[in-house]
Amino acid sequence: MKRTLLIAGLALLSSAAHATHFYTAQTITQVATGPAYGGDVVIKLSGHNSNAKPACATDNTWSLRLNATTEVGKQVLSMALLAQTTGIEVDLAGENFCTSNVTTLRWIRFE
């Protein structure tokens, strides 16, 4: 029984690790929002063209997308704007799925 639980737990951890795309030491070069994006916030990263992305991320302009109408979304937007205006590098993670052909943002953190 313990062996089965251990194997099941390792399988879940393995699939979770593959469900995220990590972007390290990036600068945020652009942030936009508005009706054109369905009210979401879109972010462009300095390594946009060289970063690994999920297959659904076919947008050539934007790297990540998030809903900034929630409290967490507002915090993420605040961090993204601070990073953009100061030029500091950030680490980010994107989900393995997209919203309107742009990778959905999972988290952001300062270096």
Beta strands, then each sheet from edge to edge (+ up, - down):
strand 1: 20-26
strand 2: 28-33
strand 3: 41-45
strand 4: 64-66
strand 5: 90-99
strand 6: 102-110
sheet 1: 1+ 5- 6+ 4+ 3- 2+
end
